[in-house]
Amino acid sequence: MNSISILVDSQFEGERIDRFLAFVFPASSRSYIQKAIESGGVLVNGSPVGKSYKIKAEDSVEYTPLEPVKLSVEAENIPLDIVYEDDDLLVVNKPKGMVVHPAPGNYNGTLVNALMYHCGDTLSGINGVLRPGIVHRIDKNTSGLLIVAKNDFAHKSLALQIKEHSFTREYRAVVTGHLKEQSGSVCAPIGRNPNDRKKMCVTEHNSKNAITHYEVIKQYEGYDYAKFRLETGRTHQIRVHMAYIGHPVAGDDVYSKPKPNELQLDGQCLHAAKIGFIHPRSGEYIEFEAELPEYFRKFLDTLKEY
């Protein structure tokens, strides 16, 4: 593929090369960029560098994206709940328990396997072999809406909107205990947990700013049913923020110890209920909603009103 030359501005002085390129190319994941660096696809002042290289003002960076690799993930005829579809994108209502993209231990039965059967080869290739079309994702045990890009044009536009926090992302969740205020915000940076790399935590070390807005919809004995709006989109953001303030999401066995009555949930009671964005092609704002799934409604039915 053709290389791209970039002259580093002074505002990026001291930034890691992989983070810098992820900022410049928001449609490419950081892991994808790191693979390009490892393969020698990134030169600084004419010489290859490692992913932790700290760039300097006036550095000349030459970036050559990885050549597309033919996807080896198997297409599977798995039913999809498609809320919207056109030539550029799909909005899918993902069920609880479905993994978004293949990974060690989950190479079959994922949303990507289903998308490949439904879309064939009409998915964007920006995020690499295992994540065709995946612009953003939600956790395995979180249900709800996510957007899939069918081409690189749509992918780049949607990724930029996510980066600029212009997406509308609204969730529903049941949290343990009662929030002190009926509405409010949690503003606390989130980064990788240094003691468990599979978990995130509120930390000032190697973290990113994270803001979650909440509003209580209804109170039950021992629980609040609430609406959440993400201003930022960090990994596990709602789950981490709620656990941090002492009100973990019901059923979350990663960031809390679920109560006996929560075990029926088999994971967190969290649903991506609304998503809104500017359509890459038309420039119009569109918005979609997904009703509470059965598992969520059944759990609410077991609770007594407060």
Steps between C-alpha positions, in 0.01 A plus 500: 500500500605862450686666786383819669743768618430709810700781658459494879357816654650626828177424691578127467853527640572201725199294389545130419508433127214245517275742691587782262408296193179378666408866550584596141318194359197453730349230278797270571522320832814540707573127476481524119748790503731311736505209256595742223783633717622147579501413130720801419218705356584809703817702445606807696755715323560206266562235770268236648394548862327303774144565613618678818719750313434855627457736209656845479385822337596511132547122482419371153274193533439270206209261558419209271174324599503123500394326183145363535502135596234267365257431781522146628211523745216266411165645394218353706126509446412658834178705523554874539261758642564775244340829601620692193701428186610683186796487260736659753415355839285284724362559849477168683329414828752257653366238743653445842761223491623564145866599453548781248813378320712183495775465758684211668235270640223660291565448129143392421154624584605865509325800350775517235432139396133593456579824316723321253215267408255790468726752325752283317809704417325838532648596837765761570852363543648780708514311830667194356429136438303414813295820528354574155244779522535539876509871583428462872395212722309405811588228748393138457246521783373845407205501260396770259584718204823537309593627155679299231671668202471343156782703345806699600332831417226439756745354751724807496207737545347303788836451673563874488159567657584259781836666551338843517234369744219612268322163512183462706540190718240428762487192721260348752630316806396371839751602767525379858394731783360850458690781332536809721350729236223431250732624227866585477833427337807293574819661373794271571786385270508135399804288417617140504504337843872449583418187701274339241548594135155365408334759721476877495500735799481864602861617505717800422771276352495440121131586492254698290237747608159334544160661562174315567168677554217319679133547585293273723186373325351289780601376843459148634591343832880485492530619140464796266394467138680780320579662166862570407644728234863466401694816427811288443525136400758319709515123539249382765432867581157473665596184687824651631344834597206343680725261693728793584219695669374192685204409279619224266279382215284209613643163397846638414733222613814686386470821702290370789370188669144444380228433756329158484193645325725650229653169392207444263636790293821313410685830464424869532149642460603762243335587169607742223154644441558796268756605243508810282749630244543702182463275198832500308332527160197725553638719778169464687475410868323169558413324824386151596364336814476140618246387759614329818576135428323213675776426753496864615119518534487169685753623755306821558187290554670318789567827685266676740429870455668725752 
